[in-house]
């Protein structure tokens, strides 16, 4: 990521949000834990430990595989580069993303130590998510990380966790790629992130403008 791109990400991540409007209603239902699968909170705890230890390869391995394209989109990757991410899996994209996040983690989290707390498991049209509170207390709102349940267990959903920073770029890219017949596979990978944006609206701390930004992106992704 370029210095300018990293600065843009930092500025978005450090936005202070307040509860000013209710999230949009989406078809969400509570789900039980997956038998034999690690708890979503464990995945978040492992991610934060990896990031703070500088083990960005492990952090990337703990990230939803299909979202490497979404990360590359937010870094202004070309269509050719996005095809490359689809072909290779783009694990290096995830590692670079978490390395950039590490530079701002204390500001973003509001602390230098992290306590993983309550978890809410929900489902949208068969896709299971877990909303995991970190550093939340009576005096501190904390941050919410979102995990998605895959065949090999829970992994961090970066699109849902950092939706305010990613939604607009994803929506605009989806709109632009519809006219490109060579980018159908990229467009499909972006559209697959719609439910992640929908679950992001569960965050009651989002500002009105941010809610509208995410809703607009959801429409662009076919929601």
C-alpha positions in Angstrom: 0.0 0.0 0.0 1.3 3.5 -0.8 1.9 6.0 1.9 -1.1 8.0 0.6 -3.3 5.0 0.5 -2.2 4.0 4.0 -2.9 7.5 5.3 -6.4 7.3 3.8 -7.1 4.0 5.5 -5.8 5.4 8.8 -8.0 8.5 8.6 -11.1 6.4 7.9 -10.4 3.9 10.6 -9.9 6.7 13.2 -13.3 8.3 12.6 -15.3 8.5 15.8 -18.8 7.2 15.4 -21.9 7.8 17.5 -25.4 6.3 17.6 -27.5 8.6 15.5 -29.8 6.2 13.5 -31.0 2.6 13.6 -29.3 0.2 11.2 -31.3 -1.1 8.2 -33.4 -4.1 8.8 -32.0 -7.2 7.1 -33.1 -10.9 7.4 -30.9 -11.9 10.2 -31.4 -14.8 12.6 -29.5 -16.1 15.6 -27.5 -19.3 15.1 -25.9 -21.8 17.5 -22.1 -22.4 17.6 -20.8 -24.7 14.9 -20.0 -28.2 16.4 -16.3 -28.7 16.6 -15.4 -25.3 15.2 -13.2 -22.9 17.1 -15.1 -20.0 18.7 -15.2 -16.8 16.7 -13.8 -15.0 19.7 -10.8 -17.3 19.5 -10.2 -16.3 15.9 -10.3 -12.6 16.9 -8.0 -13.1 19.8 -5.5 -15.0 17.6 -5.7 -12.3 14.9 -4.9 -9.5 17.4 -2.1 -11.5 18.9 -0.6 -12.1 15.4 -0.9 -8.4 14.4 0.7 -7.2 17.5 3.5 -9.8 17.2 4.2 -8.7 13.6 3.1 -12.1 12.3 1.1 -10.8 9.3 1.2 -14.1 7.4 -0.8 -15.7 10.2 -3.1 -12.7 10.3 -3.7 -13.2 6.6 -4.4 -16.9 7.1 -7.1 -15.9 9.7 -8.8 -13.7 7.2 -11.7 -14.7 4.9 -10.0 -16.0 1.8 -12.5 -14.6 -0.7 -12.0 -11.1 0.6 -8.4 -10.6 -0.7 -10.0 -9.1 -3.9 -12.0 -6.7 -1.8 -8.8 -5.6 0.0 -7.0 -5.1 -3.3 -10.0 -3.1 -4.6 -9.7 -0.6 -1.7 -6.0 -0.2 -2.6 -6.9 0.8 -6.1 -5.6 -2.3 -7.8 -6.0 -2.5 -11.6 -8.3 -5.0 -13.2 -5.2 -6.9 -14.3 -3.9 -7.0 -10.7 -7.3 -8.1 -9.4 -7.2 -11.0 -11.9 -3.9 -11.9 -10.4 -5.3 -11.9 -6.9 -8.1 -14.3 -8.0 -5.5 -16.6 -9.6 -3.1 -16.8 -6.7 -5.3 -16.3 -3.7 -3.6 -13.1 -2.7 -2.4 -14.1 0.7 0.3 -11.4 0.5 -2.5 -8.8 0.0 -3.9 -9.8 3.4 -0.5 -9.8 5.0 0.2 -6.2 3.7 -3.2 -5.1 4.9 -2.7 -6.3 8.5 0.8 -4.8 8.5 -0.7 -1.4 7.6 -3.4 -1.9 10.3 -0.6 -2.7 12.9 0.7 0.9 12.5 -2.7 2.2 13.8 -3.9 -0.6 16.0 -3.6 1.3 19.3 -5.3 4.4 18.0 -8.1 2.3 16.4 -8.6 0.1 19.5 -8.1 2.9 22.0 -5.7 0.8 24.1 -2.5 -1.2 23.9 -4.0 -4.3 25.3 -7.1 -6.1 24.1 -9.8 -8.0 25.8 -12.2 -10.1 23.7 -15.7 -10.0 25.1 -19.2 -10.8 24.1 -20.1 -12.6 20.8 -23.3 -12.4 18.9 -23.8 -15.1 16.3 -26.2 -14.3 13.4 -27.0 -15.6 9.9 -28.0 -13.8 6.7 -29.4 -16.1 4.0 -27.3 -19.0 5.2 -24.1 -17.1 5.7 -23.1 -17.3 9.4 -21.4 -14.3 11.1 -20.2 -13.6 14.7 -20.0 -10.1 16.0 -17.2 -10.0 18.6 -16.8 -7.1 21.0 -13.2 -6.1 21.9 -12.3 -3.8 24.8 -16.0 -3.1 25.6 -16.9 -2.1 29.1 -19.4 0.1 31.0 -17.1 3.1 30.3 -15.8 2.2 26.9 -17.7 1.4 23.7 -14.8 -0.6 22.4 -14.6 -2.1 18.9 -16.5 -4.8 17.1 -14.8 -7.3 14.9 -16.8 -9.6 12.6 -16.0 -13.2 11.9 -17.5 -15.4 9.2 -17.9 -19.1 9.5 -16.3 -21.1 6.7 -15.8 -24.8 6.2 -12.5 -24.6 8.1 -13.9 -22.6 11.0 -14.3 -18.9 11.8 -12.2 -16.3 10.0 -12.1 -12.5 10.2 -14.4 -10.7 7.9 -12.5 -7.6 7.0 -15.3 -6.2 4.8 -17.8 -6.3 7.7 -15.3 -5.2 10.3 -14.0 -2.2 8.3 -17.1 -1.5 6.2 -16.9 2.3 6.7 -13.5 2.2 5.1 -14.3 -0.3 2.3 -17.9 0.1 1.3 -17.8 3.1 -1.1 -14.8 1.7 -3.1 -16.4 -1.7 -3.4 -19.7 -0.2 -4.6 -18.1 2.1 -7.1 -15.9 -0.6 -8.4 -18.8 -2.9 -8.9 -20.6 -0.2 -10.9 -17.7 0.4 -13.1 -16.9 -3.3 -13.8 -20.4 -4.1 -15.1 -19.4 -2.6 -18.4 -16.2 -4.7 -18.6 -16.9 -8.3 -20.0 -13.4 -9.3 -19.0 -14.0 -8.6 -15.3 -17.0 -10.9 -14.7 -15.1 -13.0 -12.2 -13.9 -9.9 -10.3 -17.4 -8.5 -10.2 -18.8 -11.8 -8.8 -16.1 -11.8 -6.1 -17.1 -8.2 -5.1 -20.9 -8.9 -5.2 -20.3 -11.9 -2.8 -19.4 -9.3 -0.1 -22.9 -8.0 0.0 -23.9 -9.9 3.2 -20.8 -8.7 4.9 -21.9 -5.1 4.3 -25.4 -6.0 5.5 -24.1 -7.4 8.8 -22.0 -4.3 9.3 -25.2 -2.3 9.6 -25.8 -4.2 12.9 -23.3 -1.7 14.5 -25.6 0.7 16.4 -22.7 3.2 16.7 -22.6 4.0 13.0 -23.3 7.6 12.0 -26.1 8.4 9.6 -23.7 9.3 6.7 -21.8 6.1 7.2 -25.0 4.0 7.2 -26.1 5.7 4.0 -22.7 5.0 2.4 -22.9 1.3 3.3 -26.5 1.1 2.1 -25.5 2.7 -1.3 -22.7 0.1 -1.7 -25.2 -2.7 -0.9 -27.4 -1.5 -3.7 -24.4 -1.4 -6.1 -23.7 -5.0 -5.1 -27.2 -6.0 -6.0 -28.9 -5.7 -2.6 
